[in-house]
Amino acid sequence: MPTDFCKKIFSSILQKFPENARSVVLTCILSLSAGLSAVAFIFLTDFLFSHTFMMLAEKSKAVFILTSLIIITGTSLLSGYLVHGLSREAVGSGIPEIKTAYWKELGHMHIRAGIVKFFAGILSIGGGSSLGREGPSVYIGSSVSSNLNGLFGAAPRQRRSATLIGASAGLAAAFNTPVAAIMFVIEEILGDMNNRYLGRVVLAAVTGAFTVHAILGRHPAFSIPSIENISWSHYIIVPLVAITASYAGVFFQRMTLSLREKIRKEKRIPAWAFPGIGGLITWVIGCSAFLAFEKIGIFSLGYQDLSNALNNNFEWEIAGFLFFGKLLATTASYGFGGCGGIFAPSLFVGGMAGFFIGGAASIWLPLTPADQIVLTAVGMSSCLGAIVRAPLTSMLIVFEMTHEFLMVPGLMIGSIISQAIAHRSSSLNFYDMLLVQQGHELHKIRPPVDLQSWQNMQISAIASPNPVGLRDLSEKEMQEIIERYPYNVFPVFSGGSLQGIVPRQQIKASLLRKKIHRIEEIGTCYADQTVKEVGNKFVESAEQVLIVLERDKNTIRGIITLHDLIRAQASIQN
């Protein structure tokens, strides 16, 4: 087989290096591959946007309006079709999926999802949807690194480190911010400064930065004038900017989650069509901004308008409209299932809030142009920090994108305020709330570090909350489910109640004979039972799968397999 042949070749290459150096060599190879993938994604995204919206902006307004409508609608629908038709894991930013892969799946990521994310993200972001490229870059990098790790003959348990390596290299390449990439992995995925993989994460970020420097250049994301002449007056306004930007982040979080929940329950419209609705809303808002002010920052990343704000190149009054417009457009683009991240839109929304408030305050206070720049930067960091709850990452991203030391005190004040507001509004960050909305339990994503505490956990933390099952036992349904899912058994539901299970081999036999075999009985356990108790039940009953019930209501909480227990225990031991 081609895969086995590649494994032999790559493994033989790695074996030529001294044993002590193999880990470093493998990390460099994985991070270089992840960085190149992220750079390719960035280049193609920028290429598509620059040859559509940016070119159209130079033509007549009528041409822009009509052509942009076709582009954003077409790319949004095509992106939605790719995601929902080929890999639903590719929806959104991809950060929650990386956390799930690292903590639950031992670092295993499906390459199909990475490929779909690559093309769907290019279409969605390059096609004008108000989304960022950092999430897809991180996901693509992690997917490439995780799968390439196996080709070099590395142990399966090393896929966890490969996932982190790809995430660090991908984010470093996406923003050209290696230090922020390291901190993001620590704050958002690991939650541990002393993790044994930290050295590999640092090396990956450096490699990712070198990759983007070699191909796209070493300049920061935003070139701004010197801010040496900042005044003390701007510190009076910093808290107001931080509060406004933080509440904008809270608004985005709440509205997006609410919108996603409503869409999940909507059955009349096909799932692949919803990104098109988000694209249409973005088009209406974006065209309004273009007609009124000739600004296209509502579409895609919005870096051009954000750069102009950091350089005081347009009237501060315009920033107020761009602030509200981008906030609503991003909520629509992400909430309706677009394929893209939230970093860039968050930076834009916060930056416009800071620029607008700074401009308004300059009427009464003696603020300098340098003060305006700092206030814009504070807004950027505060809005992002309020959403992702990663204060150090938020500050470092803005600092590395501007290379200005004098704005650091303002960034720190803004970070303190943003975290206070964010924690008051919700105990979880945006990514964790997405995981909860998808049916995951967070202690399942972040398991305990020792075997004893894990054995005393409730089984509901390990069980799959949304079991894939059969409803009508039709030939079409059975064919689709065995092609799409690799599971060995499938529960059968009828009228909302559990009827039993059907093994995979029995489904295949049924398809051949055009006859449904009998449904087998299935064992049960209760959600409040410990992992140890359920493990003993597996041993005593010789069952391979159990349905998890709520003890009081006798309702189904999920499904647990013997494989789930073995995999989770391996995760703890490794």
PyMOL commands that set and color helices and strands:
alter all, ss='L'
color gray80, all
select helices_A, chain A and resi 2-15+19-50+53-56+61-86+88-90+95-103+111-126+134-151+156-175+178-190+198-216+234-265+271-293+303-310+316-335+343-361+369-388+391-402+405-425+430-437+442-445+451-455+459-461+475-484+504-513+531-541+562-573
alter helices_A, ss='H'
color red, helices_A
select strands_A, chain A and resi 489-494+497-503+523-526+545-549+556-561
alter strands_A, ss='S'
color yellow, strands_A
deselect
rebuild
show_as cartoon
